Amino acid sequence: MPKPTRQRKPTGARHRSVGDRKLLILRAAVNRFTRDGVAAFTARGVAKEAGVSLGSVQHIFPSKNKLLKAVLEFKSTEYETIFQQFMFDLPLDSETRVIKMIHSLVEDAMQPNTRKFFFNLYALSCHNDFAACLVRDVFARYQRRIASVIAAARPHFSEGQCLDLALHIISLIDGLMVHTGPRSDTIGRRDTLPGRVRDVVLLMLGPAPNRQLQETRTSE
């Protein structure tokens, strides 16, 4: 009597679920967009990067614009999730939260892939309405999160002051991306950069309220 044949489990990209294929394609698309920019961003290139057929990409994302929109939304959500987790993990001491936040933002800004992705996104936002709206929405959330950390450390500041300071900090961090390229030597030693930026931000914030009170009592 012949033995029953075993059913082989499907393997490979062709047998992945739609959700898995979509995630695979989106990650490949992010890599492609980051590395090559929007000019070289094509469904065929993304398919090659993901190791799937062109038809698989076009089945989930029928047009380049829909694929590009999905990439930007995916990356935006990813950053938002990472930032939320980072804020959750910070210590409760408000001054320490400010310092650790600045260190983390500076270190992220110096990462090659961070620089490439955001340079490509900013360039795209100049002539793509969806990218421009996404940049605006991401910035607004980013600004309010930083402002909330400032408000906890400087409770005597108004909401407007906290938002303005958050704007200055974002501009400072984003500006660093221009000067942290592999061939740039305008910033001096890279290992001391987070500490230098921290000192600048603390100067912008001024002394903490309890320190101000302590200094006033000492002078009296």
VEXVEXTOR-974531 format. One line per field, with one value per residue: x, y, z of N, C-alpha, C, CB in turn; residue number from 0; residue in three letters. Coordinates in steps of 0.1 Angstrom, whole numbers. Glycine has a CB too. Layout:
n_east c(X/...)
n_north c(Y/...)
n_up c(Z/...)
ca_east c(X/...)
ca_north c(Y/...)
ca_up c(Z/...)
c_east c(X/...)
c_north c(Y/...)
c_up c(Z/...)
cb_east c(X/...)
cb_north c(Y/...)
cb_up c(Z/...)
i c(NUM/...)
aa c(ALA/...)
***
This chain:
n_east c(9/7/25/10/14/33/22/39/50/43/68/88/86/64/44/37/15/-9/-6/20/35/30/42/69/73/69/91/112/107/111/138/148/138/152/179/181/165/137/136/147/129/110/84/93/120/116/103/125/142/128/126/104/78/71/44/34/39/25/-1/-7/-1/-12/-3/26/24/6/22/43/31/22/47/57/38/41/68/65/47/63/84/70/61/85/94/75/78/104/101/85/103/120/136/119/126/126/146/166/152/150/178/185/167/177/203/196/181/201/220/205/201/226/228/235/213/191/196/196/170/153/163/156/128/122/130/112/88/87/75/54/22/11/34/42/21/24/49/44/24/39/59/43/34/59/69/51/55/82/79/63/80/98/80/75/100/104/82/72/72/52/27/31/58/71/65/78/104/107/105/129/147/142/149/176/185/177/192/217/219/228/254/267/275/294/318/320/336/329/318/335/347/329/321/317/296/268/269/277/255/235/244/240/212/204/212/195/171/175/181/168/137/140/167/171/158/174/198/190/185/211/225/213)
n_north c(-12/21/48/77/108/136/168/196/224/257/279/308/341/340/326/340/357/383/405/401/402/428/442/434/445/473/478/473/493/516/514/517/542/558/553/558/580/600/602/579/561/534/510/487/487/485/460/444/449/438/412/401/397/421/422/415/437/457/448/452/479/499/521/544/566/558/538/554/571/552/544/568/572/548/551/574/565/546/561/576/557/547/571/575/553/558/582/572/555/572/587/599/624/657/674/656/642/661/664/637/634/653/643/618/627/641/621/604/622/622/598/580/570/583/609/607/598/619/642/634/633/660/673/661/671/697/697/679/674/657/648/672/678/657/662/686/676/657/673/690/672/664/688/694/673/676/702/695/681/702/719/704/705/732/747/773/785/797/781/790/798/774/760/776/773/746/747/760/741/719/730/734/707/696/712/703/680/688/693/670/651/624/635/660/685/705/705/698/675/646/629/645/661/657/665/691/703/698/716/740/740/739/764/780/773/783/785/759/762/756/758/785/797/788/801/828/829/825/847/866)
n_up c(0/-10/6/21/5/17/23/11/27/17/4/2/-16/-32/-20/3/26/17/34/45/21/14/34/31/5/11/29/12/-7/9/14/-13/-20/-1/-7/-35/-41/-53/-81/-92/-84/-89/-97/-107/-99/-71/-70/-77/-56/-35/-42/-55/-80/-106/-111/-86/-70/-84/-82/-55/-52/-74/-88/-92/-77/-56/-44/-36/-18/1/11/23/43/57/67/82/102/114/124/142/160/171/183/202/219/227/242/262/275/287/316/346/356/347/337/329/310/289/282/274/253/235/230/217/194/180/175/159/137/126/114/83/67/78/71/43/37/47/33/7/11/18/-6/-24/-13/-22/-47/-46/-35/-16/-2/8/26/44/55/68/87/101/112/129/148/159/168/189/206/214/226/247/264/270/284/307/319/322/337/340/316/289/267/241/242/246/223/204/212/207/180/173/182/166/141/146/149/124/107/113/98/73/77/85/67/51/41/52/72/89/114/134/159/158/179/201/194/202/229/227/213/232/252/240/237/264/271/256/269/295/331/352/371/400/402/396/418/438/431/435/462/471/462/478)
ca_east c(0/16/24/4/25/32/20/50/46/47/79/92/78/52/34/35/2/-9/0/34/40/29/53/81/74/71/104/121/105/118/153/150/136/163/192/182/157/124/138/150/120/101/78/102/131/111/101/138/147/120/127/91/75/65/30/30/40/14/-13/-10/1/-15/4/38/20/1/33/51/22/23/61/58/29/48/80/60/42/75/91/61/61/98/95/66/85/116/96/80/114/128/134/108/132/123/158/173/144/155/191/185/160/186/213/190/178/214/226/197/203/239/228/234/200/182/199/192/156/147/167/148/115/121/131/99/77/87/66/44/13/10/46/42/12/30/60/37/18/49/65/34/35/72/71/43/62/94/73/58/92/102/70/77/113/103/67/69/71/39/26/37/73/75/64/88/117/107/108/143/155/140/157/190/187/176/204/229/220/235/268/272/278/307/329/319/344/325/313/346/347/315/317/313/285/256/271/277/241/229/248/233/198/202/214/182/161/178/182/155/131/145/181/169/154/186/208/185/187/225/229/207)
ca_north c(0/33/58/90/119/147/182/205/238/267/287/318/353/338/320/348/363/396/414/399/407/443/447/432/455/486/479/474/506/526/513/522/557/563/551/563/592/598/602/565/553/528/498/476/487/481/446/438/450/430/398/397/400/434/421/415/452/465/443/459/493/500/532/548/576/551/532/564/576/542/545/579/569/537/556/583/557/539/571/580/546/548/583/573/543/565/591/563/549/583/588/608/637/665/679/645/639/670/660/625/636/660/633/609/634/644/608/600/631/619/585/583/567/593/621/605/597/632/650/630/637/675/676/657/680/709/696/668/679/647/648/685/677/648/669/695/669/651/684/695/663/664/700/694/663/683/712/689/678/715/724/697/710/747/749/787/789/796/771/796/798/760/757/784/767/733/750/763/728/711/737/731/693/694/718/694/670/693/693/657/641/617/643/673/687/718/704/693/661/641/623/656/669/656/673/706/707/698/728/751/739/743/779/785/771/790/776/753/771/754/764/800/801/786/812/840/829/826/861/875)
ca_up c(0/-10/18/17/3/26/17/14/31/7/8/-8/-16/-40/-11/15/27/11/44/45/8/14/43/24/-6/17/34/0/-13/17/11/-26/-19/7/-14/-49/-43/-60/-96/-96/-76/-98/-92/-112/-90/-58/-71/-77/-43/-26/-47/-60/-94/-109/-110/-72/-66/-91/-76/-42/-54/-89/-95/-85/-66/-45/-38/-29/-7/11/16/32/55/65/74/92/113/120/133/153/170/177/191/214/227/233/252/273/282/294/331/350/359/335/331/323/298/279/278/267/241/226/225/208/182/173/170/148/126/120/107/69/62/82/63/29/36/49/22/-4/14/17/-20/-30/-8/-30/-59/-44/-25/-5/6/16/37/53/62/77/98/110/119/139/159/164/175/201/215/220/234/260/272/275/293/320/325/324/338/340/302/282/256/229/244/245/209/197/215/200/166/172/184/154/131/149/146/109/101/115/87/62/80/90/56/53/37/59/83/94/128/143/164/159/192/211/189/210/241/223/210/245/259/233/240/278/271/251/279/307/342/357/382/413/402/396/432/446/428/440/477/474/460/489)
c_east c(9/14/18/15/22/30/32/45/51/58/81/82/64/40/31/20/3/-3/15/41/40/40/66/84/76/85/114/120/111/133/156/149/148/176/192/174/145/126/140/140/110/95/87/114/128/109/115/144/141/121/113/89/70/50/25/30/28/0/-17/-10/0/-7/16/34/14/12/41/44/23/37/62/50/36/60/75/55/53/82/83/61/74/99/86/72/97/111/91/91/123/126/124/114/132/136/166/165/149/168/192/178/169/197/208/187/191/220/218/199/216/239/227/220/190/184/194/177/149/151/158/133/113/121/117/88/76/78/56/35/12/22/47/33/17/41/54/31/28/56/57/35/48/74/63/49/74/89/69/69/97/93/72/90/112/88/63/68/56/39/33/53/78/75/75/102/118/110/123/152/154/149/172/194/187/188/216/231/228/250/274/273/292/319/329/329/341/321/323/344/332/311/313/301/272/257/271/263/233/231/241/218/195/204/201/171/163/178/168/150/137/160/180/167/167/197/204/188/202/230/224/216)
c_north c(12/42/71/100/130/160/190/218/248/276/298/330/350/333/328/354/377/406/413/404/422/449/446/442/469/488/480/488/517/526/519/537/564/564/559/576/589/596/587/556/547/515/486/475/482/465/438/438/440/415/393/401/414/433/421/429/459/460/450/474/496/511/536/558/569/543/542/569/565/542/556/577/558/543/566/576/551/549/575/569/546/559/581/563/550/574/583/558/559/583/599/623/645/670/668/641/648/666/648/626/643/650/623/615/637/632/603/608/628/605/587/580/577/605/619/605/611/642/647/634/652/679/673/667/693/709/685/672/670/647/661/684/668/654/679/688/663/662/689/686/663/676/700/684/670/694/707/686/691/720/717/702/725/751/763/793/788/785/777/796/784/756/764/777/753/736/753/750/720/717/734/717/691/700/710/684/675/692/681/646/635/625/657/673/700/717/700/679/657/635/633/664/668/665/687/711/707/711/740/751/743/758/785/784/779/780/771/762/769/759/779/804/799/797/825/841/830/840/870/873)
c_up c(0/2/12/15/12/18/21/17/21/12/-2/-9/-23/-31/2/14/21/21/45/33/8/23/37/13/0/22/23/-6/-4/15/-3/-26/-12/0/-27/-51/-52/-75/-100/-90/-86/-92/-96/-103/-76/-58/-70/-63/-33/-30/-50/-74/-95/-107/-95/-66/-71/-86/-63/-43/-69/-96/-86/-74/-54/-37/-30/-17/5/18/27/44/63/73/85/104/121/129/145/164/178/187/204/224/234/244/264/282/290/309/334/352/346/329/323/310/286/273/270/254/230/221/215/194/174/167/158/135/119/113/92/63/66/73/49/28/37/38/10/-2/13/2/-27/-25/-15/-42/-58/-32/-13/4/14/28/48/61/72/89/107/118/131/151/166/173/189/211/222/230/248/269/278/286/307/327/329/325/338/326/297/272/243/230/241/230/201/200/208/185/164/174/172/142/133/145/131/102/102/103/75/64/86/80/58/49/43/71/91/109/138/147/165/172/202/206/198/223/238/220/223/252/253/237/254/279/267/261/292/319/346/369/395/414/403/411/440/444/434/455/480/472/471/501)
cb_east c(-10/13/37/-7/25/45/6/60/52/35/92/93/85/54/38/45/-4/-24/-6/38/33/15/52/81/62/61/108/118/90/115/157/140/123/165/195/177/165/115/150/164/113/107/64/107/137/98/94/147/145/105/133/80/66/69/25/40/53/15/-13/1/14/-29/-5/47/9/-10/42/54/8/20/71/54/15/53/89/49/32/84/94/46/59/110/91/52/90/123/85/71/122/126/148/101/147/114/167/173/129/155/200/179/148/192/218/177/171/224/226/182/203/250/216/244/196/184/214/198/150/150/182/148/111/133/142/96/79/101/75/51/-1/8/59/38/-2/35/69/26/9/60/68/20/32/82/65/29/66/103/62/49/103/103/56/78/124/110/63/79/80/34/12/33/76/66/50/88/119/93/100/148/149/125/155/193/177/163/206/229/206/231/271/262/277/307/329/305/359/315/301/345/354/313/329/325/282/252/284/286/235/233/263/235/192/212/226/178/160/168/188/157/116/145/188/158/143/192/210/170/182/233/224/193)
cb_north c(0/40/60/95/123/149/188/205/242/275/279/312/364/328/306/360/363/400/411/384/402/447/440/418/455/488/467/463/508/523/498/516/560/556/537/553/603/610/610/562/561/525/496/478/501/488/443/445/465/434/390/402/390/439/408/407/459/463/427/455/499/502/545/555/585/540/525/576/578/528/546/592/564/526/563/592/547/534/584/582/532/549/595/567/531/573/599/551/541/596/591/604/635/677/685/633/641/685/659/614/645/672/625/603/647/651/598/600/645/619/576/573/553/597/624/591/588/638/649/615/632/681/669/643/682/713/694/654/682/633/647/696/671/635/677/703/658/644/696/696/648/664/712/690/650/689/720/677/671/725/721/682/707/755/742/795/781/809/768/810/803/750/760/799/765/726/762/773/721/711/752/733/684/699/732/687/666/708/705/652/649/605/645/676/686/724/694/702/660/631/614/665/665/642/669/708/697/686/730/750/725/735/783/777/756/801/783/739/768/739/759/805/792/772/813/842/815/817/866/871)
cb_up c(12/-23/24/27/-12/34/22/2/45/2/11/-22/-24/-51/-8/16/41/8/58/47/-4/19/57/17/-14/28/43/-10/-14/33/11/-36/-12/21/-16/-58/-49/-58/-100/-93/-65/-112/-98/-126/-89/-54/-84/-87/-37/-26/-36/-51/-100/-123/-116/-64/-70/-106/-74/-31/-48/-91/-97/-95/-72/-50/-48/-39/-11/5/5/25/50/55/64/86/108/109/124/148/163/167/183/209/220/222/246/268/273/287/338/362/364/339/342/333/301/285/290/276/243/233/238/214/184/183/182/151/131/131/112/62/66/97/62/24/47/63/18/-6/28/25/-27/-26/7/-34/-71/-42/-31/-10/-3/6/32/46/52/70/92/101/110/134/154/152/167/198/208/209/227/257/264/263/288/317/315/313/351/348/293/277/253/228/258/253/203/202/230/201/161/183/197/149/131/164/153/104/107/128/82/60/90/101/43/44/22/63/79/86/128/156/177/148/196/213/175/214/248/211/200/254/259/218/238/287/263/238/283/309/354/362/383/416/390/387/437/443/413/438/482/464/447/492)
i c(0/1/2/3/4/5/6/7/8/9/10/11/12/13/14/15/16/17/18/19/20/21/22/23/24/25/26/27/28/29/30/31/32/33/34/35/36/37/38/39/40/41/42/43/44/45/46/47/48/49/50/51/52/53/54/55/56/57/58/59/60/61/62/63/64/65/66/67/68/69/70/71/72/73/74/75/76/77/78/79/80/81/82/83/84/85/86/87/88/89/90/91/92/93/94/95/96/97/98/99/100/101/102/103/104/105/106/107/108/109/110/111/112/113/114/115/116/117/118/119/120/121/122/123/124/125/126/127/128/129/130/131/132/133/134/135/136/137/138/139/140/141/142/143/144/145/146/147/148/149/150/151/152/153/154/155/156/157/158/159/160/161/162/163/164/165/166/167/168/169/170/171/172/173/174/175/176/177/178/179/180/181/182/183/184/185/186/187/188/189/190/191/192/193/194/195/196/197/198/199/200/201/202/203/204/205/206/207/208/209/210/211/212/213/214/215/216/217/218/219)
aa c(MET/PRO/LYS/PRO/THR/ARG/GLN/ARG/LYS/PRO/THR/GLY/ALA/ARG/HIS/ARG/SER/VAL/GLY/ASP/ARG/LYS/LEU/LEU/ILE/LEU/ARG/ALA/ALA/VAL/ASN/ARG/PHE/THR/ARG/ASP/GLY/VAL/ALA/ALA/PHE/THR/ALA/ARG/GLY/VAL/ALA/LYS/GLU/ALA/GLY/VAL/SER/LEU/GLY/SER/VAL/GLN/HIS/ILE/PHE/PRO/SER/LYS/ASN/LYS/LEU/LEU/LYS/ALA/VAL/LEU/GLU/PHE/LYS/SER/THR/GLU/TYR/GLU/THR/ILE/PHE/GLN/GLN/PHE/MET/PHE/ASP/LEU/PRO/LEU/ASP/SER/GLU/THR/ARG/VAL/ILE/LYS/MET/ILE/HIS/SER/LEU/VAL/GLU/ASP/ALA/MET/GLN/PRO/ASN/THR/ARG/LYS/PHE/PHE/PHE/ASN/LEU/TYR/ALA/LEU/SER/CYS/HIS/ASN/ASP/PHE/ALA/ALA/CYS/LEU/VAL/ARG/ASP/VAL/PHE/ALA/ARG/TYR/GLN/ARG/ARG/ILE/ALA/SER/VAL/ILE/ALA/ALA/ALA/ARG/PRO/HIS/PHE/SER/GLU/GLY/GLN/CYS/LEU/ASP/LEU/ALA/LEU/HIS/ILE/ILE/SER/LEU/ILE/ASP/GLY/LEU/MET/VAL/HIS/THR/GLY/PRO/ARG/SER/ASP/THR/ILE/GLY/ARG/ARG/ASP/THR/LEU/PRO/GLY/ARG/VAL/ARG/ASP/VAL/VAL/LEU/LEU/MET/LEU/GLY/PRO/ALA/PRO/ASN/ARG/GLN/LEU/GLN/GLU/THR/ARG/THR/SER/GLU)
***
